[in-house]
Amino acid sequence: MSHPGLVELYTSFLFLGLSSFGGALPWARRVIVERRRFLSGDQFVDLLSLCQFLPGPNILNVSVALGARAQGVRGSLAASLGFTLVPFLLFLGIGELYMRGGDLPLLRGALDGVGAAAAGMLAATAVKIGLPLVRRRPFAAAPFIVLTFAAVGLMRWPLLPVILLLAPFSFAVAWWRR
């Protein structure tokens, strides 16, 4: 892991915030792991896993945790403000434009296109994050990935009960395989 300074934390997460309408996870992994090398792929998965259990947006939680790891409280502030401040101001402006012209067919078409692109990026990132887990422990991870996807994605069951049901079995399999 590199040891980013305050300006690098701010600008990295500012880039993420400005380029991730519809979901920051695809860009976050690319920036944090591949471009800036703040974390390895495994470290990113571990940090993201922890941040998914915390309240609030996952990547905002990652920004706070990564900032704290690199520069303490000031790093958390720099990363989280980079991720939220300018995009929040832009969101206010776009919201005002939408209020004035949200019924225009051109705007509706643009929003549909952005939504489709965001869904594709999210699917690609899920594969990128999931493949190393399956490769490391193919018989341990794959059934839980498939069951979780089927329960939440196909049957539309709420995520929390699915996790609460599957987690003990996942822990047991991981413990047994060690």
C-alpha positions as CSV (number, residue, x, y, z in Angstrom):
1,M,0.0,0.0,0.0
2,S,1.3,3.5,-0.8
3,H,1.0,6.1,1.9
4,P,-1.1,8.9,0.2
5,G,-1.0,12.5,1.5
6,L,-4.0,14.7,2.2
7,V,-4.0,16.3,-1.2
8,E,-3.8,12.9,-2.9
9,L,-6.6,11.5,-0.8
10,Y,-8.8,14.5,-1.5
11,T,-8.1,14.6,-5.3
12,S,-8.5,10.8,-5.7
13,F,-11.9,10.7,-3.9
14,L,-12.9,13.9,-5.7
15,F,-12.3,12.1,-9.0
16,L,-14.4,9.2,-7.7
17,G,-17.2,11.4,-6.6
18,L,-17.3,13.3,-9.9
19,S,-17.1,10.3,-12.1
20,S,-19.4,7.9,-10.3
21,F,-23.0,9.0,-10.8
22,G,-25.0,5.8,-10.5
23,G,-22.5,4.0,-8.3
24,A,-18.9,4.5,-7.2
25,L,-17.9,0.9,-6.6
26,P,-16.6,0.2,-10.2
27,W,-14.5,3.4,-10.2
28,A,-13.4,3.1,-6.6
29,R,-11.7,-0.3,-7.2
30,R,-10.1,1.0,-10.3
31,V,-8.7,4.1,-8.7
32,I,-7.8,2.7,-5.3
33,V,-6.3,-0.6,-6.5
34,E,-5.2,-0.2,-10.1
35,R,-4.3,3.4,-10.6
36,R,-3.2,4.8,-7.2
37,R,-2.2,1.5,-5.6
38,F,-3.4,2.6,-2.2
39,L,-4.5,-1.0,-1.5
40,S,-4.0,-4.4,-3.1
41,G,-7.1,-6.2,-4.5
42,D,-7.4,-8.4,-1.5
43,Q,-7.0,-5.4,0.9
44,F,-9.8,-3.6,-1.0
45,V,-12.1,-6.5,-0.8
46,D,-11.5,-6.8,3.0
47,L,-12.0,-3.1,3.6
48,L,-15.1,-3.0,1.4
49,S,-16.5,-6.0,3.2
50,L,-16.1,-4.3,6.6
51,C,-17.6,-1.0,5.2
52,Q,-20.7,-2.8,3.9
53,F,-21.6,-3.7,7.5
54,L,-21.4,0.0,8.6
55,P,-24.3,2.4,8.1
56,G,-24.1,4.7,5.2
57,P,-22.8,4.5,1.6
58,N,-20.1,1.9,1.2
59,I,-17.6,3.9,-0.7
60,L,-18.0,6.9,1.6
61,N,-17.2,4.5,4.4
62,V,-14.2,3.3,2.4
63,S,-13.0,6.9,2.0
64,V,-13.2,7.5,5.8
65,A,-11.4,4.2,6.6
66,L,-8.7,4.5,4.0
67,G,-8.2,8.2,4.9
68,A,-7.9,7.3,8.6
69,R,-5.4,4.5,7.8
70,A,-3.2,6.8,5.7
71,Q,-3.4,10.1,7.6
72,G,-5.6,9.8,10.7
73,V,-8.6,12.0,11.2
74,R,-7.4,14.6,8.7
75,G,-7.1,11.9,6.1
76,S,-10.7,10.8,6.8
77,L,-11.9,14.4,6.4
78,A,-9.9,15.0,3.2
79,A,-11.1,11.8,1.5
80,S,-14.7,12.1,2.6
81,L,-14.9,15.8,1.6
82,G,-13.3,15.0,-1.7
83,F,-15.9,12.3,-2.3
84,T,-19.0,14.4,-1.3
85,L,-18.6,18.1,-1.4
86,V,-18.3,19.0,-5.0
87,P,-20.7,16.2,-6.2
88,F,-23.2,17.4,-3.6
89,L,-23.1,20.9,-5.1
90,L,-23.4,19.5,-8.6
91,F,-26.3,17.4,-7.5
92,L,-28.1,20.4,-6.3
93,G,-27.7,22.1,-9.6
94,I,-28.7,19.1,-11.6
95,G,-31.7,18.6,-9.3
96,E,-32.8,22.2,-10.1
97,L,-32.5,21.5,-13.9
98,Y,-34.5,18.3,-13.5
99,M,-37.2,20.1,-11.6
100,R,-37.5,22.6,-14.5
101,G,-37.3,20.1,-17.4
102,G,-37.7,16.6,-16.1
103,D,-40.5,15.8,-18.5
104,L,-38.4,16.3,-21.6
105,P,-37.9,13.1,-23.7
106,L,-34.3,13.9,-24.4
107,L,-33.5,14.1,-20.6
108,R,-35.4,10.9,-19.9
109,G,-33.4,9.1,-22.6
110,A,-30.1,10.4,-21.3
111,L,-31.0,9.2,-17.8
112,D,-32.0,5.8,-19.1
113,G,-28.6,5.5,-20.9
114,V,-26.7,6.5,-17.7
115,G,-28.6,3.9,-15.7
116,A,-27.8,1.2,-18.2
117,A,-24.1,2.1,-18.2
118,A,-24.0,2.2,-14.4
119,A,-25.6,-1.3,-14.2
120,G,-23.0,-2.7,-16.6
121,M,-20.1,-1.2,-14.7
122,L,-21.5,-2.6,-11.4
123,A,-21.8,-6.1,-13.0
124,A,-18.3,-5.9,-14.3
125,T,-17.0,-4.9,-10.9
126,A,-18.8,-7.7,-9.1
127,V,-17.1,-10.2,-11.4
128,K,-13.7,-8.5,-10.8
129,I,-14.1,-8.7,-7.1
130,G,-15.7,-12.1,-7.0
131,L,-13.3,-14.0,-9.3
132,P,-10.3,-13.9,-6.9
133,L,-12.5,-15.2,-4.1
134,V,-13.7,-18.1,-6.3
135,R,-10.2,-18.8,-7.6
136,R,-8.7,-18.9,-4.0
137,R,-11.5,-21.1,-2.6
138,P,-13.7,-22.3,-5.5
139,F,-15.7,-24.8,-3.6
140,A,-16.1,-22.7,-0.5
141,A,-17.1,-19.3,-2.1
142,A,-19.0,-20.2,-5.2
143,P,-22.1,-21.8,-3.5
144,F,-22.6,-18.8,-1.3
145,I,-22.2,-16.4,-4.1
146,V,-24.8,-18.3,-6.2
147,L,-27.2,-18.6,-3.2
148,T,-26.9,-14.9,-2.3
149,F,-27.4,-13.9,-5.9
150,A,-30.4,-16.2,-6.4
151,A,-32.1,-15.1,-3.1
152,V,-31.5,-11.3,-3.4
153,G,-31.2,-10.8,-7.2
154,L,-33.8,-13.3,-8.5
155,M,-36.2,-13.9,-5.7
156,R,-36.0,-10.3,-4.4
157,W,-35.6,-11.4,-0.8
158,P,-34.2,-8.6,1.6
159,L,-30.4,-8.6,1.8
160,L,-30.1,-8.6,5.6
161,P,-32.1,-11.8,6.3
162,V,-30.2,-13.6,3.5
163,I,-26.9,-12.6,5.0
164,L,-28.0,-13.5,8.5
165,L,-29.1,-16.9,7.2
166,L,-26.1,-17.7,5.0
167,A,-23.3,-16.1,7.1
168,P,-23.1,-18.8,9.8
169,F,-22.9,-21.5,7.1
170,S,-20.2,-19.5,5.3
171,F,-18.2,-19.1,8.5
172,A,-18.5,-22.8,9.2
173,V,-17.3,-23.8,5.8
174,A,-14.4,-21.4,6.0
175,W,-13.4,-22.7,9.5
176,W,-13.8,-26.3,8.3
177,R,-11.6,-25.7,5.3
178,R,-8.8,-24.2,7.4
